């Protein structure tokens, strides 16, 4: 197993017809227009993203972030990768408060229940998926990728978390940072 200089994956094939040959396989995971569901997830008691500009609207801000990311992805992939994002209005999750936001880093499997061997329905991403399906009729499995975005929690030591090979991630949205699209 090796990689060609063009980024195309080469893989050995075990077959009597092609024994010992290498076959070029076109990668599709990181090429093309990929759908992505973006879900801002908030405590049921209220949703407060600390957004500067964009009229304080997290959906407008996330659209600008995706547009910014798409520009970078287009350049970095030689025009081979872009996201077509569906960004929903924030979903409210019962049993989650900003005061106890640390629990999303310490529950059984952390914030990513889908990315575990057996999906943990109490994890932040799984709860957000259930709520977005209830509120908007959207099924996250209909998308290539997902992003769950939570209001900034200073008790968590990460800005984003995901697993290699999994289709999504959770963002601990902090105002400022290294990705700052120009305010609208």
N, C-alpha and C positions, 0 to 999 in steps of 0.2 A: 504494500500500500504506500503510495507516495503522491506527491503533488507536482503537477507540471508547472512550469513557470507562468502560465497564463491564469493560474488559480483553478484550473480544471482538475477535478479529482480523478485519479487513476485507481482502478481496483483490479486485483487478481481475480480470475474466474476459475472455479474448480469444475471442470467439465472435460470429459474425454475428447470432445470435439475441439476445444480450445485450450487444452492443458498447457500451462506454461506461458500463455499469452497474457498480455495486459489489455484490458478493454477500457476505453474512455467513457465515463459516465457523466452526463451533463448534470451539474448541480442545480437544483430548483429551489432549495431552501432560502438561498440568498440572492435569487435573481428574479426579476420581474416586478410587477405591481402587486404588492402584498396588502391584504386587508388587515386592519388593526382596529380593535375595539378599545376605546379609552374610557375608563370609568372613574370619575372623581367619587370617592367614597367618604362620607362624613358621619359624625355622630348624629343620632336622631334628634338630640337636643338643639342642634343647629350646625350650620355649615359655615365655616369661616376660613377661607384661604387668604393668606396675607399676600395679596397681589398688588403690585404697584403698576399703575397704568391699566389699560384695558378696561376701564370703568369698574375695576375690581371684579371683573367677570372671569372666573376660572376657565370657562369653555373658550372664550376668546383668547386667553393666554395660552391654553394648551394647543389651540389651532396654530398660533404663532410658533410654538415650540416644535410642533410636527412639521410645519413649513420650513423652519430653520434646519431641522434634522434632515428633511428630504433634500435640501440643497447640499448638505454635507454628504449624505449617502449617494446622491447622484454623482458628485465629483469623485468620491472615494471608490465607487464601484464602476467607474467609467461608463456611467449611464445605465447600469444594469439593475439597480435596486431603488425602489420608491415605496412609500406607504400610502395607502388610501385609507385614511383614518375616519372612523365614526366616533365622534366625541359626544357623549350624552351629558345631559344636565346631571349635577351631583345626585347620587342616591344616598338616602339616609339609612343608617344601620342601627337598629335597636341594640341596647346593651354595650354600646361603645361610646365613651366620652373622651373629650380631649384630655381630661385630668388623668385618665387611666390608659392613655395611648401606648404606654410602654408594654402593655400585654400583647400587642401585635408582634413584639420581638421575642416574647417568652412563652406563647401558648405552645401546645404540643409540637407543632411543626412550623412555628413562626408564621409569618404573613402569607406564605405560599403553600396552601394546602393542596392545590391542584398538582403541583410539581412533585408530590411525594408518591411513594409506591401505592398507598391507598389514600385517596383524596380525603382531607380533613375538612368536614363541613363547617367547623368553627373558625377556620382560618379566614383572614381578611379577604383574600381573593375569592374564595368560595362563597362567602356571604355576599360580596359585591355582585358576583355572577347571578346568584339567586334573586337579589333585589332588582338588578337591571332586567332580568327576564320578567319579573312580576310587574315592574313599573313601565317597561318599554317593549316587552315582548321580544327582546333580543337574546339569542343564544350565543354565548361566547365561542362555542365550538364551530360556529359558522364562519369564524375569522381565522386568519393565519396566525395572528399574534394578538396579545392583549396587554394593556397597561392599566393597573389600578393605581390611582393617585390619591394619597391621603394628605390632609393638612399637616403641616410641619409638626413633628413631635421631637422636642429637644432631648427627650429621655432615650431616644434611639440613636445609636451611633452610626447609622448608615443613611445615605441619601437615596439609594436605590438598591434593590436586591432581586436577584434572579438566579436561575441555575442554567448552566451550559446545556444546550440541547432542548430546553423547555421553551414553549412559545410565548412566554410572558414574563412580566416583572411587576414589582410594586415600587412606587416612588414616594419618598418622604419629602413632599414638596416644600422646599425652603425658598424664601424670597431671596433674590440675588443669586449667588453662585456663579459658576463659570458659563452657564448657558443663559444669556440674557437677550432674547429677541427685543428689538426696539419697541417701546410702547406704542400702542395704536392711538 
